[in-house]
């Protein structure tokens, strides 16, 4: 007998029994307050046609959907080990929380990592270790601004990566910006424009401009130079970043679900409210590398010489090399390039894009750094990285591979309370971080969370500089690829300079000096002809 038929028979028997007993003891009818709704729900399950499980297993089939809805919580709290969680495991999450709360961040009883598993990495220390530069009053900064920049920016080595108001709540933006102000580091606005919440606490801003030109667009979605200049000249705006692509969904425009597109967000972005907003996949202000360089020059002029850069996740290597050729040809260079890894992402992204599109950070960073060296452009341009920058070691590894500075998004979200509930795209974030639900956002208290952003940044920079000192180096930029080792197999260990050989400066400017591993990507364009 099928479960459906059993349910019908049992329901009839229970109701008959209750009716029979009621003839002698009427109070039993109160049980119908419980039994009645259950029977009605079961009958509804049988007659509905959308869910086969509920149709074949009335009532008990509902538990399947209930358990599925809380599966992430069950996995996170009861099933996953400290090293298995994704995207960030419990070790990393706990470290962020402890540093944000200024709690002890040491670990007892040794590492939980499998040191003999392929992929394990470590940094080589020195017997002649030095004092942490921060402890003796030296706090290294990164000056961003090339030959044409009139207003260079002294940046922290770690800043808040791009996250828009709209993707994040107003209180999350307020907390991050106030924390950035407290710690003297920068807050990237994301492509959603500059909101009042980015300005309230006067923290340094990196204004990101995406393909939708939010905050500097005409009604038809094209770039508006006048509105750009108006915002670019704000004193809080220290740098402008043109977003070409991002690690979560490279080659795909940004996504703002309709539930998050409020009247306020629509006003800031110059769009219509209460509708899903998909940014175009490509820019309309330029269509080739030469035009792109002149667009960079235009933004630099409109902003009175502030640093102008661009962000991308590496896809076709030839296209980035075309950019470099255009820089050589025009003499126009960006002040910085932000390299995002395919592992990046904090908001909504199609699964195929987040899982299977875009070059991972390490390979992308090495390619960008080496290509700039090959075109003799590296000294003019600072390279920033984003993509799971969580700890001092992830900063050290990135700088050893060729970066000048780092951005972090998910760690900053966790510093303001994110619990990795994986509901960023649903407007139901329980901690009020990634939602436009006013009730949920109200639960995030800015005065409590802003110091946590500052604390996390301070502790992570401190740990990074401790690694530098332990390696016997005088500063971050003495780090090189030979300082990081990686286990390739059980009996095979290689340093990163062996895995990624250095590029000879200027070697990509002449046909006869192009390295063999670059020839497959290299095609002379009309620029070099």
C-alpha positions in Angstrom: 0.0 0.0 0.0 1.3 3.4 -0.9 1.9 6.2 1.6 -0.8 8.3 0.1 -3.4 5.6 0.6 -2.2 4.9 4.1 -2.5 8.6 4.9 -6.1 8.7 3.8 -7.0 5.5 5.7 -5.3 6.7 8.9 -6.9 10.1 8.7 -10.4 8.6 8.4 -9.7 6.2 11.3 -8.4 9.0 13.6 -11.4 11.3 12.8 -13.9 8.4 13.4 -12.2 7.5 16.7 -12.3 11.2 17.8 -16.0 11.5 16.8 -16.8 8.2 18.6 -15.1 9.2 21.9 -16.7 12.7 21.7 -20.0 11.1 22.2 -18.9 10.1 25.7 -16.2 12.7 26.4 -16.7 16.0 24.4 -13.4 17.6 25.5 -11.5 15.3 23.1 -12.8 17.5 20.2 -10.0 19.9 21.2 -7.6 17.5 19.6 -9.1 18.5 16.2 -7.2 21.8 16.6 -4.1 19.7 15.9 -5.4 16.8 13.8 -7.6 18.9 11.6 -4.9 21.2 10.1 -2.6 18.1 9.6 -5.3 16.3 7.7 -6.1 19.4 5.6 -2.4 19.9 4.8 -2.1 16.2 3.8 -5.1 16.4 1.5 -3.6 19.6 -0.1 -0.3 17.8 -0.6 -2.2 15.0 -2.5 -4.2 17.3 -4.8 -1.4 19.8 -5.6 0.6 19.0 -8.8 3.9 20.9 -8.4 5.8 18.7 -5.9 5.9 14.9 -6.6 7.5 14.1 -3.2 4.6 15.9 -1.3 2.0 14.3 -3.6 3.3 10.8 -3.0 4.3 11.3 0.7 1.7 13.7 2.2 2.8 15.5 5.3 6.1 13.6 5.8 7.3 14.8 2.3 7.3 18.3 3.7 10.2 17.4 5.9 12.4 17.0 2.9 12.0 20.6 1.9 12.4 21.8 5.5 15.7 19.9 5.9 16.9 21.0 2.6 16.3 24.6 3.5 18.5 24.3 6.6 21.2 22.1 5.0 23.8 24.9 4.9 23.4 25.4 8.7 23.5 21.7 9.4 26.7 21.3 7.3 28.4 24.4 8.9 27.5 23.6 12.5 27.5 19.8 12.7 29.1 18.1 9.7 32.0 20.0 8.2 35.4 19.8 9.8 37.5 22.8 10.6 39.4 22.5 7.3 36.6 21.5 4.9 34.2 24.4 4.8 33.6 26.3 1.6 34.1 29.0 0.5 35.9 29.8 3.7 36.6 27.0 6.2 36.0 27.3 9.9 39.6 28.0 10.7 39.6 31.1 8.6 36.2 32.2 9.7 37.1 31.8 13.4 40.4 33.7 12.8 38.5 36.7 11.3 36.0 36.8 14.1 38.6 36.6 16.8 40.7 39.3 15.3 37.7 41.5 14.7 36.8 41.1 18.4 40.4 41.6 19.6 40.4 38.1 21.1 43.4 35.8 21.1 44.2 34.5 17.7 46.7 31.8 18.6 46.0 28.1 18.1 46.8 25.2 20.4 48.4 21.8 19.7 49.8 22.5 16.3 48.4 22.8 12.8 45.3 21.0 11.5 46.6 21.2 7.9 47.9 18.2 6.1 51.5 19.3 5.5 52.1 16.4 3.1 49.1 16.9 0.9 49.7 18.3 -2.6 49.0 22.0 -2.6 50.3 22.8 0.9 52.3 26.1 0.9 54.6 27.6 3.4 56.9 30.6 3.8 60.6 30.2 4.5 61.9 31.9 7.7 65.4 33.1 8.5 67.6 32.4 11.5 68.3 36.1 11.4 64.7 37.2 12.0 64.0 40.9 12.7 61.6 42.9 14.7 58.1 43.5 13.4 58.4 46.9 11.5 55.1 48.0 13.1 56.4 47.4 16.6 59.3 49.8 16.0 57.2 52.6 14.6 57.5 51.7 10.9 54.2 51.2 9.1 54.8 50.7 5.4 52.3 52.3 3.0 51.9 52.1 -0.8 52.0 55.3 -2.9 49.8 54.9 -5.9 50.2 57.3 -8.8 52.2 57.2 -12.0 53.9 59.8 -14.1 50.7 61.6 -15.1 49.0 61.5 -11.7 48.8 64.8 -9.9 47.2 63.5 -6.7 49.0 60.3 -5.6 47.4 58.3 -2.9 49.2 56.8 0.1 47.4 53.5 0.5 47.3 50.8 3.1 48.7 47.4 2.0 45.2 46.0 2.8 41.9 47.7 1.8 38.2 46.9 1.5 37.5 45.3 -1.8 34.6 46.3 -4.1 31.1 45.8 -2.6 28.2 48.0 -3.7 25.5 49.6 -1.6 22.6 47.5 -2.8 24.6 44.3 -2.6 25.3 45.3 1.0 23.0 47.1 3.5 23.3 50.7 4.5 24.6 49.7 8.0 27.2 47.3 6.6 28.5 50.2 4.3 28.5 52.6 7.3 30.4 50.1 9.5 33.0 49.4 6.9 33.6 53.0 6.0 33.8 54.1 9.6 36.3 51.2 10.3 38.3 52.3 7.2 38.4 55.9 8.6 39.5 54.6 12.0 42.3 52.5 10.5 43.4 54.9 7.7 42.7 52.4 4.9 40.5 52.6 1.8 36.9 51.4 1.0 36.0 50.5 -2.5 32.5 51.5 -3.4 31.8 48.7 -5.8 30.1 49.6 -9.1 26.8 50.7 -7.4 27.9 54.3 -7.1 28.7 56.6 -4.1 25.9 56.5 -1.6 25.3 58.8 1.4 26.5 55.9 3.6 29.9 55.9 1.9 30.3 59.6 2.7 28.9 59.9 6.2 32.1 58.9 8.1 34.5 60.4 5.5 36.6 57.3 5.1 38.9 57.1 2.0 37.0 55.9 -1.1 38.0 54.0 -4.2 35.2 54.8 -6.6 34.5 51.9 -8.9 32.8 52.5 -12.3 31.4 49.5 -14.0 29.7 48.9 -17.3 26.4 50.4 -16.0 28.2 53.7 -15.2 26.1 54.0 -12.0 26.3 57.4 -10.6 27.8 58.9 -13.8 25.4 57.8 -16.5 22.9 59.3 -19.0 19.4 58.0 -19.2 20.4 55.6 -22.0 23.1 54.1 -19.8 26.1 55.7 -21.5 28.9 57.6 -19.6 28.2 61.1 -18.4 31.4 63.1 -17.9 29.8 66.0 -16.0 28.2 63.8 -13.3 31.5 61.8 -13.1 33.5 65.0 -12.5 31.1 66.1 -9.8 31.6 62.9 -7.8 35.2 62.4 -8.6 36.2 65.7 -7.1 34.8 64.8 -3.7 37.6 64.9 -1.2 36.8 61.4 0.1 37.4 59.9 -3.4 41.1 59.1 -3.5 41.2 56.8 -6.6 38.9 55.7 -9.5 38.7 52.1 -10.6 37.2 51.1 -14.0 35.7 47.6 -13.6 36.2 45.5 -16.7 35.3 42.2 -15.1 35.2 40.6 -11.7 36.2 37.2 -10.4 32.7 36.0 -9.4 31.3 36.4 -12.9 33.9 37.5 -15.5 32.4 38.5 -18.8 29.0 38.9 -17.2 27.6 42.2 -16.0 26.7 42.9 -12.3 23.4 41.6 -11.0 21.1 43.5 -8.6 18.0 41.5 -7.8 14.7 43.4 -7.9 14.1 42.9 -4.2 17.3 44.8 -3.5 16.6 47.7 -5.9 14.9 50.1 -3.6 13.9 53.7 -4.3 17.1 54.9 -2.6 19.4 52.6 -4.5 17.7 53.6 -7.8 18.3 57.3 -7.0 22.0 56.7 -6.3 22.5 54.6 -9.4 20.2 56.8 -11.7 18.0 53.8 -12.6 14.4 52.8 -12.2 13.5 51.1 -8.9 12.0 47.7 -8.1 13.3 45.9 -11.1 16.3 43.5 -11.6 19.3 45.4 -12.9 21.8 43.5 -15.1 24.8 45.6 -16.0 26.0 45.3 -19.6 28.8 42.7 -20.1 31.0 45.3 -21.7 31.7 49.0 -21.7 30.1 51.4 -24.2 32.6 54.2 -23.6 35.4 52.3 -25.5 35.6 49.3 -27.8 39.3 48.7 -28.3 42.6 49.0 -26.3 43.5 52.4 -27.8 40.1 53.9 -26.9 40.4 52.4 -23.5 43.7 54.2 -22.9 42.2 57.5 -23.9 39.2 56.9 -21.6 41.7 56.5 -18.8 43.3 59.8 -19.8 39.9 61.4 -19.9 39.0 60.3 -16.4 42.3 61.4 -15.1 41.7 64.9 -16.5 38.1 65.1 -15.3 39.2 64.1 -11.8 42.0 66.7 -11.7 44.8 64.1 -11.8 43.6 61.5 -9.3 44.9 57.9 -9.7 43.0 56.0 -12.4 43.1 52.2 -12.7 41.1 49.2 -13.8 40.0 45.9 -12.4 39.8 42.7 -14.3 39.8 38.9 -13.9 42.2 37.5 -16.6 40.5 35.6 -19.4 42.0 35.7 -22.8 45.7 36.5 -22.3 46.0 38.1 -25.7 43.6 40.8 -24.8 45.6 41.9 -21.8 48.7 41.9 -23.9 46.8 44.2 -26.4 46.2 46.6 -23.5 49.9 46.6 -22.8 50.7 47.3 -26.4 48.2 50.2 -26.4 50.0 51.6 -23.3 53.3 51.5 -25.1 51.8 53.0 -28.3 49.9 55.8 -26.7 52.2 56.5 -23.7 49.1 56.4 -21.5 49.3 54.1 -18.5 46.9 53.4 -15.6 48.1 54.2 -12.2 47.1 50.8 -10.9 45.6 47.5 -12.0 43.4 45.4 -9.7 43.6 41.6 -10.5 40.6 39.7 -9.3 40.8 35.9 -9.1 38.1 33.5 -10.3 37.6 32.4 -6.7 36.4 35.9 -5.8 32.8 36.9 -5.2 30.5 38.1 -2.5 27.1 38.5 -4.1 24.9 37.0 -6.9 26.5 35.1 -9.7 25.4 32.4 -12.2 26.8 29.1 -11.0 28.6 28.3 -14.2 30.4 31.6 -14.0 31.5 31.4 -10.4 32.6 27.8 -10.8 34.0 27.6 -14.3 34.9 31.0 -15.7 37.9 33.2 -15.1 41.6 32.6 -14.1 42.4 31.9 -10.5 44.2 34.7 -8.6 47.7 33.3 -8.5 48.0 32.5 -12.2 46.3 35.8 -13.1 48.5 37.8 -10.8 51.7 36.2 -12.1 50.6 36.7 -15.7 49.7 40.4 -15.2 53.0 41.1 -13.3 55.2 39.3 -15.8 53.5 40.8 -18.8 53.9 44.3 -17.5 57.6 43.5 -16.8 57.9 42.1 -20.3 56.6 45.4 -21.8 58.8 47.5 -19.4 55.6 48.9 -17.8 55.7 47.4 -14.3 57.5 50.3 -12.6 54.8 52.7 -13.8 51.9 50.7 -12.6 50.9 49.3 -9.1 49.3 45.9 -9.0 46.5 45.2 -6.4 45.0 41.8 -5.9 41.6 40.5 -4.7 40.4 37.0 -4.2 40.3 35.2 -0.8 42.8 37.6 0.8 42.2 36.6 4.5 45.4 36.2 6.5 48.8 37.7 6.7 50.1 34.7 4.8 47.7 35.2 1.9 49.0 38.8 1.7 52.6 37.6 1.8 52.0 35.1 -0.9 50.3 37.6 -3.2 53.1 40.2 -2.8 55.8 37.5 -3.3 54.1 36.6 -6.6 54.1 40.2 -7.8 51.4 42.3 -6.1 52.0 45.6 -4.4 48.8 45.6 -2.3 45.7 43.6 -1.4 42.0 44.0 -1.2 39.6 41.8 0.9 35.8 41.6 0.6 34.6 38.4 2.4 36.8 38.9 5.4 35.5 42.5 5.8 31.9 41.1 5.6 32.7 38.7 8.3 34.3 41.4 10.4 30.9 43.2 10.4 29.0 40.0 11.3 28.6 37.8 8.2 28.2 34.1 9.2 28.5 32.6 5.7 24.8 31.9 5.6 25.0 31.8 1.7 21.9 34.0 1.3 23.6 37.1 -0.3 21.5 36.8 -3.4 18.1 36.3 -1.7 17.8 39.5 0.3 17.4 37.4 3.5 20.9 37.7 5.0 20.2 36.9 8.7 23.0 39.2 10.0 21.9 42.3 8.0 25.1 42.5 6.0 24.0 41.6 2.4 20.3 42.6 2.4 18.1 45.6 1.8 15.5 44.3 4.3 15.3 47.2 6.7 14.4 45.0 9.6 17.3 42.7 9.1 19.8 45.6 8.4 18.7 47.3 11.6 20.1 44.4 13.6 23.6 45.4 12.5 24.8 48.0 14.9 27.3 50.3 13.3 28.9 51.5 16.5 29.7 47.9 17.5 30.8 46.6 14.0 33.0 49.5 12.8 35.7 48.9 15.4 35.7 45.2 14.4 36.6 46.2 10.8 39.4 48.3 12.2 40.5 45.5 14.5 40.6 42.9 11.8 42.6 45.1 9.5 45.0 46.1 12.2 45.6 42.5 13.3 46.0 41.2 9.8 48.5 43.8 8.8 50.4 43.1 12.1 50.5 39.4 11.3 51.7 40.0 7.7 54.5 42.2 9.0 55.4 39.5 11.5 55.9 37.1 8.7 58.1 39.6 6.9 60.2 40.0 10.0 60.4 36.2 10.6 61.8 35.9 7.0 64.6 38.3 7.9 63.4 41.0 5.5 63.4 44.7 6.0 60.1 45.3 4.2 57.3 43.8 2.2 58.9 44.5 -1.2 61.9 42.3 -0.4 59.5 39.4 -0.7 60.0 37.3 -3.8 58.8 34.1 -5.3 61.7 32.0 -3.8 60.3 32.8 -0.3 57.2 30.7 -0.8 57.3 26.9 -1.2 54.6 24.6 -2.5 54.2 20.9 -2.2 53.6 19.5 -5.7 53.4 15.9 -4.5 54.5 13.7 -1.6 58.2 13.9 -2.6 58.2 17.0 -4.7 58.5 20.5 -3.4 59.1 23.6 -5.5 59.5 27.3 -4.8 57.3 29.7 -6.7 60.2 31.1 -8.7 60.6 27.5 -10.0 56.9 27.2 -10.8 56.6 30.7 -12.3 60.0 31.7 -13.8 60.7 35.4 -13.8 60.2 37.5 -16.9 63.1 39.5 -18.3 62.2 43.2 -18.4 61.4 44.4 -21.9 61.4 40.9 -23.4 58.0 41.2 -25.0 58.9 44.3 -27.0 60.9 42.4 -29.5 60.0 39.3 -31.5 63.3 37.5 -30.9 63.2 37.9 -27.1 59.6 36.7 -26.5 59.7 33.7 -24.0 58.7 30.4 -25.5 55.7 30.0 -23.1 54.3 33.4 -24.3 54.5 32.8 -28.0 51.3 30.8 -28.1 49.4 33.8 -26.8 51.3 36.4 -28.7 50.0 37.9 -32.0 51.3 41.2 -33.3 48.4 43.6 -33.6 48.0 46.7 -35.7 49.3 48.7 -32.7 52.8 47.3 -32.9 52.8 47.1 -36.7 
